[in-house]
Amino acid sequence: MPIGHARLPEGPVRLVVAEDLYLLREGLVRLLKARGFEIAAATDSASALLDALLEHRPDLAIVDIRLPPTNTDDGLRAALAARERLPGLPILLLSQYVEPVYAQELLADQEGGVGYLLKDRVFSDDQFVDAIRTVVAGGTVMDPQVVTKLLGRRSRSEPLARLSERERRVLELMAEGRSNSAIANRLFVSEKAVSKHSTSIFTKLELAPSDDDNRRVLAVLAYLMATPR
């Protein structure tokens, strides 16, 4: 379920792929090359991923969350470390597992496109390519199972019906990864007004007061869940 309307970079989209399983990594590389993408590097560990991202500064990092050396969250950590030095670096996570904490960490960083897909639920190369292009363009792509796990039993659409037209527009821009400042500029309002709309959105979506970034993540996921693309 993708969200995002930014423009793609001119020329071939350059990718760094990080996957420790040889056959899967080579399969991804061949598929992506066949679809016109440029592979700047293909790595099999977190340290190699970080080095490749900083060296090549690609348009997108496609990252397996669980990479050596510990095969826990090393891939995500390397990608987020690279993003600290390359603000806005688009990241698309590929995993066999639904790990809500990883989705929250990825979405909490509000700069740049993000995605979280489950390997066994990518059913066609067209679907995968569409996801890549959405994230490269600054959008958000989340597998519905990841969204469901994060939102639990929360209603998919009814809370969104409570939002005003302006609040829905603010939430849509949040889902595109835009900061309050960027949303204010887009809507020609003050940041204070955006903050007020955001608080109203959180209240209407029944998101209990907590860390603002966490509520922002859950609000975006509620929007994604109720707005299939």
Z-matrix of the N, CA and C atoms (Angstrom, degrees):
N
C 1 1.442
C 2 1.521 1 108.80
N 3 1.328 2 117.05 1 94.62
C 4 1.446 3 120.84 2 -175.31
C 5 1.514 4 113.44 3 -90.01
N 6 1.336 5 114.43 4 149.42
C 7 1.454 6 122.11 5 172.41
C 8 1.521 7 106.69 6 -133.89
N 9 1.329 8 117.58 7 139.94
C 10 1.460 9 118.45 8 174.63
C 11 1.505 10 112.02 9 145.76
N 12 1.335 11 115.75 10 142.27
C 13 1.453 12 119.32 11 -174.71
C 14 1.529 13 112.15 12 -135.44
N 15 1.317 14 118.43 13 13.56
C 16 1.449 15 120.00 14 -179.47
C 17 1.527 16 110.25 15 -72.54
N 18 1.322 17 115.54 16 166.82
C 19 1.453 18 120.00 17 -177.73
C 20 1.519 19 111.15 18 -85.62
N 21 1.320 20 116.09 19 147.91
C 22 1.455 21 121.43 20 174.41
C 23 1.518 22 109.66 21 -76.84
N 24 1.343 23 117.31 22 153.50
C 25 1.458 24 119.53 23 176.74
C 26 1.520 25 110.88 24 -65.76
N 27 1.327 26 116.34 25 153.08
C 28 1.453 27 119.93 26 176.67
C 29 1.528 28 109.70 27 -73.00
N 30 1.334 29 116.61 28 147.67
C 31 1.462 30 120.84 29 179.79
C 32 1.508 31 111.48 30 80.83
N 33 1.339 32 117.39 31 -177.10
C 34 1.471 33 121.82 32 -178.94
C 35 1.525 34 111.48 33 -60.62
N 36 1.330 35 116.25 34 140.61
C 37 1.459 36 121.16 35 176.32
C 38 1.527 37 108.19 36 -78.74
N 39 1.346 38 116.18 37 126.16
C 40 1.462 39 121.67 38 -176.26
C 41 1.517 40 109.65 39 -97.17
N 42 1.330 41 116.07 40 130.52
C 43 1.456 42 122.16 41 -174.89
C 44 1.521 43 111.56 42 -123.30
N 45 1.330 44 115.51 43 148.82
C 46 1.463 45 122.39 44 163.86
C 47 1.523 46 106.57 45 -115.62
N 48 1.334 47 115.98 46 128.22
C 49 1.465 48 122.52 47 -177.77
C 50 1.524 49 108.92 48 -110.88
N 51 1.331 50 116.72 49 131.60
C 52 1.465 51 121.28 50 177.59
C 53 1.522 52 109.23 51 -125.52
N 54 1.316 53 116.13 52 111.64
C 55 1.469 54 123.25 53 -179.36
C 56 1.523 55 107.33 54 -152.95
N 57 1.352 56 117.52 55 127.41
C 58 1.461 57 119.24 56 -174.58
C 59 1.522 58 113.51 57 -83.49
N 60 1.333 59 117.91 58 -18.97
C 61 1.465 60 119.85 59 178.22
C 62 1.527 61 109.53 60 -81.99
N 63 1.332 62 116.48 61 120.14
C 64 1.462 63 121.87 62 -172.50
C 65 1.525 64 112.78 63 -56.30
N 66 1.331 65 117.26 64 -51.65
C 67 1.464 66 119.83 65 -175.24
C 68 1.528 67 111.62 66 -63.75
N 69 1.320 68 116.52 67 -40.62
C 70 1.458 69 119.46 68 179.26
C 71 1.521 70 110.52 69 -67.57
N 72 1.330 71 116.80 70 -42.41
C 73 1.472 72 120.28 71 179.28
C 74 1.529 73 110.75 72 -61.24
N 75 1.319 74 116.83 73 -47.18
C 76 1.465 75 119.64 74 -179.03
C 77 1.529 76 111.21 75 -67.59
N 78 1.337 77 115.96 76 -34.91
C 79 1.452 78 119.09 77 177.09
C 80 1.520 79 111.78 78 -64.58
N 81 1.325 80 116.39 79 -41.92
C 82 1.462 81 120.46 80 177.01
C 83 1.522 82 111.40 81 -62.08
N 84 1.313 83 115.50 82 -44.97
C 85 1.469 84 119.99 83 -178.83
C 86 1.525 85 110.36 84 -60.33
N 87 1.318 86 117.12 85 -46.85
C 88 1.470 87 120.09 86 -178.50
C 89 1.526 88 111.62 87 -65.28
N 90 1.323 89 116.15 88 -42.27
C 91 1.457 90 119.93 89 178.58
C 92 1.522 91 110.95 90 -61.13
N 93 1.326 92 116.33 91 -47.04
C 94 1.465 93 120.23 92 -175.86
C 95 1.520 94 111.77 93 -68.14
N 96 1.327 95 116.78 94 -38.40
C 97 1.470 96 119.20 95 176.37
C 98 1.524 97 110.58 96 -63.45
N 99 1.329 98 116.21 97 -40.43
C 100 1.464 99 120.44 98 -179.75
C 101 1.522 100 111.83 99 -64.49
N 102 1.350 101 116.44 100 -26.02
C 103 1.454 102 120.43 101 179.50
C 104 1.536 103 112.35 102 -94.49
N 105 1.327 104 116.53 103 11.80
C 106 1.458 105 120.01 104 171.62
C 107 1.506 106 116.51 105 93.43
N 108 1.328 107 117.90 106 6.27
C 109 1.456 108 120.47 107 178.07
C 110 1.529 109 110.33 108 -85.42
N 111 1.307 110 115.96 109 153.24
C 112 1.465 111 121.77 110 176.02
C 113 1.524 112 108.24 111 -101.36
N 114 1.319 113 117.74 112 126.54
C 115 1.459 114 122.46 113 179.79
C 116 1.523 115 108.74 114 -95.41
N 117 1.324 116 116.00 115 106.54
C 118 1.466 117 120.13 116 -179.99
C 119 1.522 118 110.83 117 -73.35
N 120 1.344 119 117.05 118 -34.74
C 121 1.467 120 121.25 119 178.21
C 122 1.517 121 108.66 120 -164.35
N 123 1.344 122 115.47 121 151.42
C 124 1.463 123 122.34 122 173.39
C 125 1.523 124 106.94 123 -129.61
N 126 1.323 125 117.31 124 117.98
C 127 1.458 126 121.52 125 -171.15
C 128 1.523 127 111.09 126 -121.29
N 129 1.349 128 115.54 127 166.10
C 130 1.459 129 119.75 128 -176.94
C 131 1.519 130 113.30 129 -127.88
N 132 1.337 131 118.25 130 12.32
C 133 1.467 132 121.15 131 178.77
C 134 1.517 133 109.65 132 -149.67
N 135 1.331 134 115.62 133 162.62
C 136 1.461 135 120.45 134 -178.11
C 137 1.524 136 111.85 135 -65.44
N 138 1.319 137 116.68 136 -42.20
C 139 1.468 138 119.24 137 -178.89
C 140 1.522 139 111.15 138 -64.79
N 141 1.332 140 116.67 139 -41.65
C 142 1.463 141 119.96 140 178.36
C 143 1.524 142 110.60 141 -66.32
N 144 1.328 143 116.88 142 -35.35
C 145 1.467 144 120.53 143 177.30
C 146 1.519 145 110.75 144 -62.29
N 147 1.319 146 117.52 145 -49.61
C 148 1.462 147 121.03 146 -179.24
C 149 1.518 148 110.69 147 -58.99
N 150 1.326 149 116.84 148 -46.09
C 151 1.468 150 120.37 149 179.08
C 152 1.532 151 111.19 150 -60.15
N 153 1.332 152 116.56 151 -42.57
C 154 1.468 153 120.42 152 -177.81
C 155 1.525 154 111.25 153 -66.91
N 156 1.328 155 116.78 154 -39.94
C 157 1.462 156 119.62 155 -179.50
C 158 1.521 157 111.32 156 -65.69
N 159 1.318 158 116.69 157 -43.05
C 160 1.458 159 119.81 158 -179.25
C 161 1.529 160 111.60 159 -70.21
N 162 1.330 161 116.74 160 -32.46
C 163 1.465 162 119.66 161 179.80
C 164 1.525 163 111.97 162 -76.24
N 165 1.320 164 117.11 163 -45.70
C 166 1.463 165 120.21 164 -170.66
C 167 1.536 166 114.05 165 -95.34
N 168 1.315 167 117.75 166 -20.80
C 169 1.473 168 121.76 167 -179.85
C 170 1.533 169 110.75 168 46.69
N 171 1.323 170 117.12 169 63.56
C 172 1.464 171 120.60 170 -173.27
C 173 1.531 172 112.31 171 -74.75
N 174 1.318 173 115.53 172 173.54
C 175 1.461 174 121.41 173 174.96
C 176 1.524 175 111.16 174 -77.52
N 177 1.334 176 116.98 175 -20.11
C 178 1.465 177 121.24 176 -178.86
C 179 1.522 178 110.40 177 -160.94
N 180 1.331 179 115.54 178 142.29
C 181 1.464 180 121.81 179 170.32
C 182 1.523 181 108.73 180 -107.28
N 183 1.335 182 116.82 181 122.68
C 184 1.470 183 122.45 182 174.31
C 185 1.525 184 106.26 183 -101.21
N 186 1.332 185 116.77 184 115.17
C 187 1.459 186 120.20 185 -164.31
C 188 1.521 187 112.17 186 -130.19
N 189 1.331 188 115.83 187 127.39
C 190 1.458 189 121.42 188 167.26
C 191 1.525 190 106.74 189 -75.95
N 192 1.331 191 117.67 190 128.07
C 193 1.466 192 120.27 191 -177.65
C 194 1.524 193 111.20 192 -59.82
N 195 1.323 194 116.75 193 -43.86
C 196 1.467 195 120.96 194 -173.05
C 197 1.520 196 110.10 195 -98.10
N 198 1.331 197 114.66 196 97.94
C 199 1.462 198 122.04 197 179.07
C 200 1.519 199 109.97 198 -118.78
N 201 1.342 200 117.81 199 158.36
C 202 1.461 201 119.97 200 170.56
C 203 1.531 202 109.35 201 -60.09
N 204 1.344 203 118.83 202 151.42
C 205 1.463 204 124.39 203 18.75
C 206 1.525 205 115.96 204 -88.44
N 207 1.337 206 120.27 205 -23.37
C 208 1.467 207 119.12 206 -174.05
C 209 1.516 208 113.14 207 -101.03
N 210 1.338 209 117.20 208 -14.09
C 211 1.460 210 121.49 209 -178.43
C 212 1.530 211 112.53 210 56.72
N 213 1.332 212 115.58 211 38.20
C 214 1.468 213 120.60 212 173.66
C 215 1.537 214 107.57 213 -112.56
N 216 1.339 215 116.48 214 -91.81
C 217 1.464 216 119.27 215 179.22
C 218 1.519 217 111.93 216 -120.81
N 219 1.333 218 116.28 217 26.30
C 220 1.471 219 120.38 218 -173.78
C 221 1.532 220 112.55 219 -61.06
N 222 1.326 221 116.92 220 -37.81
C 223 1.458 222 119.23 221 -179.30
C 224 1.513 223 112.08 222 -63.58
N 225 1.337 224 115.99 223 -46.36
C 226 1.462 225 120.42 224 178.18
C 227 1.520 226 110.47 225 -61.52
N 228 1.326 227 117.39 226 -44.89
C 229 1.465 228 120.46 227 -178.46
C 230 1.528 229 111.08 228 -60.84
N 231 1.315 230 116.96 229 -41.74
C 232 1.464 231 120.21 230 179.61
C 233 1.532 232 110.40 231 -65.12
N 234 1.332 233 116.74 232 -41.66
C 235 1.467 234 120.07 233 179.97
C 236 1.516 235 111.20 234 -64.73
N 237 1.344 236 117.26 235 -43.15
C 238 1.462 237 120.10 236 179.46
C 239 1.524 238 111.39 237 -68.25
N 240 1.338 239 116.56 238 -34.23
C 241 1.472 240 119.44 239 176.59
C 242 1.525 241 110.31 240 -64.80
N 243 1.328 242 116.51 241 -39.89
C 244 1.460 243 120.22 242 177.39
C 245 1.519 244 110.54 243 -65.33
N 246 1.328 245 116.61 244 -37.59
C 247 1.465 246 119.87 245 -178.34
C 248 1.529 247 111.35 246 -67.35
N 249 1.328 248 117.51 247 -28.91
C 250 1.462 249 119.67 248 176.16
C 251 1.520 250 110.65 249 -62.26
N 252 1.325 251 116.36 250 -32.82
C 253 1.470 252 120.61 251 -179.69
C 254 1.516 253 112.36 252 -95.77
N 255 1.320 254 116.66 253 -17.70
C 256 1.462 255 122.07 254 176.93
C 257 1.531 256 107.67 255 -126.23
N 258 1.332 257 117.66 256 74.84
C 259 1.469 258 120.53 257 -175.22
C 260 1.524 259 112.09 258 -53.18
N 261 1.328 260 114.76 259 134.58
C 262 1.455 261 119.96 260 177.95
C 263 1.512 262 114.59 261 87.08
N 264 1.342 263 118.35 262 2.33
C 265 1.467 264 120.79 263 178.77
C 266 1.526 265 109.84 264 -57.62
N 267 1.333 266 119.39 265 119.48
C 268 1.463 267 120.90 266 178.45
C 269 1.533 268 111.05 267 -68.86
N 270 1.326 269 115.64 268 137.41
C 271 1.461 270 121.91 269 -177.99
C 272 1.521 271 109.76 270 -129.76
N 273 1.328 272 116.05 271 128.29
C 274 1.465 273 121.99 272 174.67
C 275 1.521 274 107.89 273 -118.62
N 276 1.329 275 116.52 274 111.97
C 277 1.458 276 121.10 275 178.64
C 278 1.518 277 110.61 276 -85.22
N 279 1.329 278 115.70 277 138.47
C 280 1.460 279 122.75 278 172.02
C 281 1.526 280 107.41 279 -119.90
N 282 1.321 281 116.65 280 130.52
C 283 1.461 282 118.99 281 -177.48
C 284 1.508 283 110.88 282 -149.54
N 285 1.323 284 115.59 283 159.19
C 286 1.467 285 121.39 284 171.10
C 287 1.514 286 110.63 285 -89.33
N 288 1.331 287 116.64 286 -7.74
C 289 1.459 288 120.76 287 -169.41
C 290 1.524 289 111.53 288 -122.34
N 291 1.335 290 115.90 289 147.27
C 292 1.456 291 121.66 290 171.57
C 293 1.524 292 107.15 291 -92.42
N 294 1.305 293 116.33 292 105.30
C 295 1.456 294 122.33 293 -178.74
C 296 1.532 295 108.15 294 -120.82
N 297 1.350 296 118.45 295 95.82
C 298 1.460 297 120.61 296 -175.94
C 299 1.516 298 114.47 297 -56.23
N 300 1.333 299 117.37 298 -35.17
C 301 1.455 300 119.24 299 -177.70
C 302 1.522 301 111.11 300 -62.09
N 303 1.349 302 117.52 301 -33.87
C 304 1.463 303 120.48 302 179.43
C 305 1.522 304 110.75 303 -69.37
N 306 1.323 305 116.05 304 -40.09
C 307 1.462 306 119.37 305 177.79
C 308 1.520 307 110.58 306 -63.75
N 309 1.324 308 116.99 307 -40.72
C 310 1.451 309 120.40 308 179.74
C 311 1.521 310 111.09 309 -64.56
N 312 1.333 311 116.62 310 -43.52
C 313 1.459 312 119.21 311 179.98
C 314 1.519 313 111.43 312 -63.16
N 315 1.323 314 115.70 313 -41.42
C 316 1.459 315 120.09 314 -178.77
C 317 1.525 316 110.77 315 -65.67
N 318 1.329 317 116.83 316 -45.02
C 319 1.453 318 120.46 317 -176.70
C 320 1.520 319 112.72 318 -76.26
N 321 1.339 320 117.29 319 -23.18
C 322 1.461 321 119.63 320 -179.49
C 323 1.522 322 111.72 321 -64.94
N 324 1.329 323 117.01 322 -28.72
C 325 1.454 324 121.43 323 174.15
C 326 1.524 325 107.08 324 -81.15
N 327 1.313 326 116.53 325 107.59
C 328 1.456 327 120.93 326 -166.87
C 329 1.530 328 113.97 327 -86.04
N 330 1.333 329 117.80 328 7.41
C 331 1.457 330 119.64 329 179.60
C 332 1.526 331 109.92 330 -104.64
N 333 1.327 332 116.00 331 128.05
C 334 1.456 333 120.14 332 174.15
C 335 1.513 334 113.69 333 90.30
N 336 1.345 335 115.27 334 157.01
C 337 1.452 336 121.12 335 179.70
C 338 1.520 337 111.57 336 -68.59
N 339 1.335 338 115.76 337 150.09
C 340 1.463 339 121.40 338 179.73
C 341 1.523 340 110.08 339 -140.28
N 342 1.322 341 116.34 340 152.38
C 343 1.453 342 121.49 341 176.21
C 344 1.512 343 110.97 342 -152.98
N 345 1.330 344 115.71 343 153.56
C 346 1.464 345 122.02 344 176.97
C 347 1.522 346 106.27 345 -144.18
N 348 1.333 347 116.14 346 105.83
C 349 1.462 348 122.12 347 179.79
C 350 1.522 349 110.25 348 -116.14
N 351 1.322 350 115.52 349 146.51
C 352 1.455 351 121.26 350 174.82
C 353 1.525 352 109.13 351 -91.94
N 354 1.320 353 116.00 352 131.19
C 355 1.468 354 120.65 353 -173.59
C 356 1.524 355 112.64 354 -57.13
N 357 1.313 356 117.25 355 -40.14
C 358 1.463 357 119.31 356 -175.06
C 359 1.523 358 112.68 357 -83.78
N 360 1.348 359 117.07 358 4.73
C 361 1.463 360 119.99 359 178.75
C 362 1.532 361 111.63 360 -120.05
N 363 1.330 362 116.83 361 14.24
C 364 1.460 363 121.00 362 170.04
C 365 1.521 364 106.17 363 -93.40
N 366 1.318 365 116.90 364 106.70
C 367 1.461 366 120.82 365 -167.07
C 368 1.529 367 114.16 366 -99.70
N 369 1.315 368 118.37 367 -7.77
C 370 1.467 369 119.88 368 178.96
C 371 1.510 370 109.84 369 -157.61
N 372 1.347 371 115.74 370 156.15
C 373 1.450 372 118.89 371 178.45
C 374 1.530 373 110.62 372 -68.52
N 375 1.325 374 118.03 373 -30.36
C 376 1.466 375 119.95 374 177.68
C 377 1.531 376 110.75 375 -63.39
N 378 1.325 377 116.43 376 -42.53
C 379 1.457 378 121.05 377 178.07
C 380 1.525 379 110.49 378 -61.05
N 381 1.317 380 115.97 379 -44.27
C 382 1.463 381 120.76 380 -178.68
C 383 1.527 382 111.03 381 -66.13
N 384 1.320 383 116.86 382 -44.40
C 385 1.464 384 120.89 383 179.98
C 386 1.528 385 110.40 384 -63.86
N 387 1.327 386 117.25 385 -40.91
C 388 1.467 387 120.06 386 177.31
C 389 1.524 388 111.23 387 -60.50
N 390 1.332 389 116.15 388 -40.68
C 391 1.466 390 120.18 389 178.49
C 392 1.521 391 110.73 390 -63.82
N 393 1.319 392 116.56 391 -44.05
C 394 1.462 393 120.78 392 178.96
C 395 1.521 394 110.63 393 -58.62
N 396 1.323 395 116.74 394 -48.73
C 397 1.458 396 120.13 395 -177.17
C 398 1.526 397 111.74 396 -65.13
N 399 1.328 398 117.25 397 -35.22
C 400 1.460 399 120.21 398 177.17
C 401 1.519 400 111.32 399 -63.49
N 402 1.334 401 116.53 400 -45.84
C 403 1.459 402 120.36 401 -178.09
C 404 1.529 403 110.71 402 -69.21
N 405 1.328 404 117.38 403 -41.54
C 406 1.471 405 120.53 404 177.39
C 407 1.526 406 110.34 405 -57.82
N 408 1.333 407 116.21 406 -37.07
C 409 1.466 408 121.13 407 -178.08
C 410 1.527 409 112.68 408 -79.75
N 411 1.343 410 117.01 409 3.89
C 412 1.455 411 119.99 410 176.78
C 413 1.507 412 114.67 411 97.51
N 414 1.343 413 118.07 412 7.64
C 415 1.455 414 121.47 413 -178.21
C 416 1.517 415 113.03 414 -90.91
N 417 1.320 416 114.82 415 -174.65
C 418 1.461 417 122.90 416 -177.10
C 419 1.521 418 109.59 417 -123.71
N 420 1.326 419 116.69 418 132.29
C 421 1.467 420 122.14 419 177.15
C 422 1.519 421 107.77 420 -130.93
N 423 1.334 422 116.25 421 120.34
C 424 1.459 423 120.65 422 179.86
C 425 1.518 424 109.74 423 -130.03
N 426 1.320 425 116.95 424 133.95
C 427 1.458 426 119.80 425 174.31
C 428 1.526 427 109.00 426 -64.04
N 429 1.336 428 117.40 427 136.60
C 430 1.473 429 119.68 428 -178.92
C 431 1.523 430 113.70 429 -54.76
N 432 1.334 431 118.43 430 -32.84
C 433 1.473 432 119.86 431 179.98
C 434 1.526 433 110.93 432 -66.78
N 435 1.331 434 116.72 433 -35.03
C 436 1.464 435 120.38 434 177.24
C 437 1.523 436 109.34 435 -66.70
N 438 1.327 437 115.87 436 -44.41
C 439 1.462 438 120.45 437 179.99
C 440 1.525 439 110.67 438 -62.30
N 441 1.333 440 116.94 439 -44.97
C 442 1.461 441 121.16 440 -179.50
C 443 1.520 442 110.96 441 -60.92
N 444 1.323 443 116.65 442 -41.61
C 445 1.472 444 120.40 443 -179.47
C 446 1.528 445 110.17 444 -64.45
N 447 1.320 446 116.59 445 -38.36
C 448 1.463 447 119.83 446 -179.72
C 449 1.526 448 111.72 447 -70.47
N 450 1.321 449 116.36 448 -39.68
C 451 1.458 450 119.75 449 -175.53
C 452 1.524 451 112.95 450 -87.70
N 453 1.331 452 117.42 451 -12.99
C 454 1.445 453 120.69 452 -179.53
C 455 1.515 454 111.26 453 62.51
N 456 1.321 455 117.41 454 -128.99
C 457 1.463 456 121.59 455 -177.36
C 458 1.518 457 112.62 456 -91.30
N 459 1.321 458 117.97 457 8.71
C 460 1.455 459 120.33 458 -177.18
C 461 1.522 460 111.05 459 -58.77
N 462 1.310 461 117.07 460 138.72
C 463 1.456 462 122.01 461 179.79
C 464 1.511 463 110.30 462 -57.95
N 465 1.328 464 115.97 463 141.34
C 466 1.448 465 120.68 464 -175.85
C 467 1.515 466 113.51 465 -78.02
N 468 1.325 467 118.63 466 -33.24
C 469 1.454 468 118.74 467 -172.02
C 470 1.520 469 114.51 468 -130.41
N 471 1.337 470 119.12 469 -29.62
C 472 1.451 471 119.87 470 -173.14
C 473 1.524 472 113.53 471 -58.36
N 474 1.354 473 120.41 472 -46.05
C 475 1.459 474 118.32 473 179.46
C 476 1.525 475 112.99 474 -59.31
N 477 1.323 476 118.26 475 -34.60
C 478 1.461 477 120.20 476 179.85
C 479 1.520 478 111.36 477 -64.49
N 480 1.323 479 116.67 478 -28.36
C 481 1.463 480 119.95 479 179.53
C 482 1.522 481 111.53 480 -66.33
N 483 1.328 482 116.36 481 -19.09
C 484 1.465 483 119.92 482 179.90
C 485 1.528 484 111.93 483 -79.44
N 486 1.313 485 117.63 484 -15.32
C 487 1.458 486 120.32 485 -175.28
C 488 1.521 487 111.24 486 -76.49
N 489 1.320 488 115.04 487 145.44
C 490 1.456 489 119.70 488 173.40
C 491 1.527 490 108.97 489 -73.78
N 492 1.325 491 115.75 490 167.72
C 493 1.462 492 119.76 491 178.84
C 494 1.523 493 111.03 492 -58.81
N 495 1.341 494 117.53 493 -42.22
C 496 1.465 495 120.40 494 179.53
C 497 1.522 496 111.11 495 -67.23
N 498 1.335 497 117.50 496 -38.70
C 499 1.464 498 119.96 497 178.68
C 500 1.522 499 111.12 498 -65.03
N 501 1.332 500 117.25 499 -39.57
C 502 1.463 501 119.96 500 177.36
C 503 1.522 502 110.53 501 -63.41
N 504 1.317 503 116.77 502 -37.70
C 505 1.466 504 119.74 503 178.69
C 506 1.522 505 110.75 504 -66.64
N 507 1.330 506 117.18 505 -41.33
C 508 1.463 507 120.92 506 176.57
C 509 1.523 508 110.13 507 -60.92
N 510 1.336 509 117.30 508 -43.79
C 511 1.465 510 121.25 509 -179.57
C 512 1.521 511 110.86 510 -66.12
N 513 1.326 512 117.01 511 -38.65
C 514 1.462 513 120.09 512 176.82
C 515 1.520 514 110.96 513 -60.37
N 516 1.326 515 116.76 514 -42.24
C 517 1.467 516 120.53 515 179.34
C 518 1.528 517 110.78 516 -69.78
N 519 1.321 518 117.62 517 -33.47
C 520 1.472 519 120.24 518 172.61
C 521 1.527 520 109.89 519 -58.86
N 522 1.336 521 115.27 520 -43.99
C 523 1.466 522 120.45 521 -177.50
C 524 1.515 523 111.82 522 -66.30
N 525 1.335 524 117.38 523 -20.26
C 526 1.463 525 120.83 524 175.53
C 527 1.526 526 111.15 525 -83.19
N 528 1.353 527 115.99 526 0.64
C 529 1.449 528 120.17 527 177.61
C 530 1.516 529 114.35 528 87.54
N 531 1.328 530 117.46 529 16.45
C 532 1.461 531 120.46 530 -175.92
C 533 1.526 532 111.35 531 -86.12
N 534 1.312 533 116.27 532 143.04
C 535 1.456 534 122.59 533 176.63
C 536 1.529 535 109.70 534 -76.59
N 537 1.341 536 116.34 535 169.62
C 538 1.465 537 119.81 536 177.30
C 539 1.525 538 111.01 537 -59.36
N 540 1.324 539 116.32 538 -38.53
C 541 1.462 540 120.10 539 179.28
C 542 1.524 541 110.91 540 -63.19
N 543 1.340 542 116.34 541 -44.49
C 544 1.464 543 120.45 542 -179.62
C 545 1.526 544 110.88 543 -66.56
N 546 1.340 545 116.35 544 -37.89
C 547 1.461 546 119.88 545 177.89
C 548 1.529 547 110.10 546 -64.50
N 549 1.338 548 116.22 547 -42.55
C 550 1.462 549 120.33 548 179.02
C 551 1.525 550 110.77 549 -59.91
N 552 1.323 551 116.59 550 -43.40
C 553 1.467 552 120.17 551 179.51
C 554 1.525 553 111.24 552 -64.27
N 555 1.333 554 116.85 553 -39.49
C 556 1.455 555 120.45 554 -178.52
C 557 1.533 556 111.45 555 -67.51
N 558 1.334 557 116.38 556 -38.11
C 559 1.463 558 120.78 557 -175.23
C 560 1.529 559 112.86 558 -95.17
N 561 1.344 560 116.44 559 -1.82
C 562 1.463 561 121.65 560 179.88
C 563 1.527 562 111.23 561 59.25
N 564 1.336 563 115.32 562 44.70
C 565 1.463 564 121.36 563 175.49
C 566 1.523 565 107.78 564 -130.68
N 567 1.334 566 116.34 565 175.43
C 568 1.457 567 120.68 566 179.55
C 569 1.529 568 110.74 567 -81.90
N 570 1.337 569 115.60 568 159.60
C 571 1.462 570 119.05 569 175.07
C 572 1.523 571 110.59 570 -63.17
N 573 1.339 572 116.37 571 -32.41
C 574 1.462 573 119.93 572 178.10
C 575 1.527 574 110.47 573 -61.62
N 576 1.345 575 116.45 574 -39.62
C 577 1.461 576 120.25 575 178.49
C 578 1.520 577 110.68 576 -65.40
N 579 1.334 578 117.15 577 -40.84
C 580 1.470 579 120.94 578 178.61
C 581 1.523 580 110.05 579 -63.49
N 582 1.337 581 116.28 580 -42.28
C 583 1.463 582 120.29 581 178.47
C 584 1.523 583 110.88 582 -61.12
N 585 1.341 584 116.37 583 -39.59
C 586 1.462 585 120.63 584 178.50
C 587 1.527 586 110.86 585 -65.36
N 588 1.333 587 116.27 586 -43.38
C 589 1.471 588 119.71 587 176.86
C 590 1.531 589 110.69 588 -62.03
N 591 1.331 590 116.56 589 -40.56
C 592 1.465 591 120.53 590 -178.73
C 593 1.522 592 110.78 591 -62.15
N 594 1.333 593 116.19 592 -44.40
C 595 1.468 594 119.84 593 178.76
C 596 1.517 595 111.05 594 -60.69
N 597 1.336 596 116.49 595 -40.76
C 598 1.464 597 120.58 596 177.93
C 599 1.531 598 111.03 597 -64.79
N 600 1.339 599 116.12 598 -39.56
C 601 1.472 600 120.43 599 177.65
C 602 1.527 601 110.50 600 -60.79
N 603 1.324 602 116.69 601 -47.57
C 604 1.460 603 120.37 602 -179.23
C 605 1.534 604 110.76 603 -59.99
N 606 1.330 605 115.66 604 -40.63
C 607 1.463 606 119.93 605 -179.13
C 608 1.528 607 110.68 606 -65.96
N 609 1.325 608 117.15 607 -46.53
C 610 1.461 609 120.91 608 -177.09
C 611 1.529 610 111.73 609 -69.05
N 612 1.337 611 117.01 610 -27.10
C 613 1.469 612 120.24 611 177.31
C 614 1.523 613 111.88 612 -87.33
N 615 1.346 614 115.69 613 3.76
C 616 1.462 615 121.96 614 176.55
C 617 1.523 616 111.78 615 60.48
N 618 1.320 617 114.97 616 42.29
C 619 1.455 618 121.02 617 176.76
C 620 1.522 619 107.73 618 -97.47
N 621 1.313 620 115.96 619 112.72
C 622 1.463 621 121.51 620 -174.57
C 623 1.525 622 110.68 621 -61.74
N 624 1.344 623 116.81 622 144.65
C 625 1.474 624 120.05 623 178.04
C 626 1.522 625 111.05 624 -54.05
N 627 1.329 626 114.93 625 130.28
C 628 1.462 627 121.97 626 178.54
C 629 1.510 628 106.40 627 -163.73
N 630 1.315 629 115.84 628 -159.07
C 631 1.453 630 119.18 629 175.26
C 632 1.531 631 109.60 630 -57.15
N 633 1.348 632 116.83 631 129.87
C 634 1.466 633 120.39 632 -175.13
C 635 1.517 634 112.51 633 -57.98
N 636 1.328 635 116.50 634 -38.98
C 637 1.462 636 119.10 635 -179.12
C 638 1.522 637 110.51 636 -62.46
N 639 1.347 638 116.64 637 -39.61
C 640 1.452 639 119.80 638 -179.60
C 641 1.525 640 110.58 639 -64.55
N 642 1.313 641 117.22 640 -43.69
C 643 1.466 642 119.62 641 178.69
C 644 1.519 643 110.76 642 -66.00
N 645 1.315 644 116.64 643 -35.35
C 646 1.466 645 120.40 644 178.02
C 647 1.527 646 110.11 645 -63.09
N 648 1.330 647 116.18 646 -43.73
C 649 1.463 648 120.97 647 178.37
C 650 1.527 649 110.32 648 -59.70
N 651 1.334 650 117.14 649 -48.07
C 652 1.458 651 120.64 650 -177.53
C 653 1.530 652 111.12 651 -66.24
N 654 1.320 653 117.36 652 -34.78
C 655 1.464 654 120.33 653 177.23
C 656 1.524 655 110.50 654 -64.67
N 657 1.325 656 116.51 655 -43.61
C 658 1.462 657 120.59 656 178.16
C 659 1.525 658 110.37 657 -62.59
N 660 1.318 659 117.00 658 -41.71
C 661 1.454 660 119.94 659 -179.61
C 662 1.527 661 111.36 660 -66.20
N 663 1.335 662 117.04 661 -37.01
C 664 1.459 663 119.68 662 176.34
C 665 1.530 664 109.60 663 -61.86
N 666 1.311 665 116.14 664 -39.68
C 667 1.467 666 120.46 665 179.02
C 668 1.524 667 110.64 666 -65.39
N 669 1.328 668 116.17 667 -44.96
C 670 1.463 669 120.69 668 -179.87
C 671 1.519 670 110.46 669 -62.02
N 672 1.322 671 116.66 670 -41.30
C 673 1.457 672 121.16 671 -176.74
C 674 1.528 673 111.07 672 -64.88
N 675 1.332 674 115.97 673 -35.99
C 676 1.464 675 120.62 674 -175.05
C 677 1.523 676 113.15 675 -93.58
N 678 1.335 677 116.75 676 -2.50
C 679 1.461 678 120.26 677 -176.13
C 680 1.518 679 109.47 678 -127.83
N 681 1.340 680 119.29 679 71.34
C 682 1.464 681 121.06 680 -179.95
C 683 1.518 682 110.10 681 -64.10
N 684 1.363 683 115.13 682 142.27
C 685 1.464 684 120.61 683 179.69
C 686 1.516 685 110.39 684 -119.50
